[in-house]
Amino acid sequence: MPIKLKATCSECMTMHVADLEYDQEDIKCPACGHAMRNLPEGELNEIETAIKKQKTYNIVALIGFFIALLCFALWVLNQNPDLYSFGRKLPPDYQPDGMMRSGVMFITCAGLLVTLVFGILGSWKRYIVEF
């Protein structure tokens, strides 16, 4: 499976996306034809592992964001019971559950914190090959 990396040619200074494979001998610039030996297998393994981790972190960040979004919507609906009563008459002394409001807001904040941390971890390193 090829590893997609940004590559910069030192001669013509063009940037392109290179598909690096383990059995590939050279990295070539599509614009000027300048070539360099491919990266060692150990470095390719390290880069591939790091990119897989980053994808996993980004998926966790997205899941955390959607959980936070859902909990925020529940919190908003719990603030104003008329929004979800769908025309039914609520008792005049009805009060939403305060513990429910606090718990849902806590989960919202925790989801946003997970999104922040894993989003940063998911975009921490960028690999650019200069040849």
Number of C-alpha atoms within 10 A of each C-alpha: 8 13 16 14 18 15 21 18 22 12 11 12 14 13 17 16 14 19 14 18 17 15 9 12 13 14 22 17 23 13 12 12 12 15 14 14 11 18 16 9 12 10 10 17 13 10 17 17 11 17 20 12 14 21 15 15 21 20 16 17 24 19 15 24 22 15 18 24 17 16 21 20 15 16 18 15 16 19 15 12 14 13 11 10 11 8 8 8 8 11 7 6 5 8 12 12 10 10 9 13 18 12 13 20 19 15 18 24 18 16 23 20 16 20 24 16 14 21 21 15 17 22 13 10 12 12 12 14 16 13 17
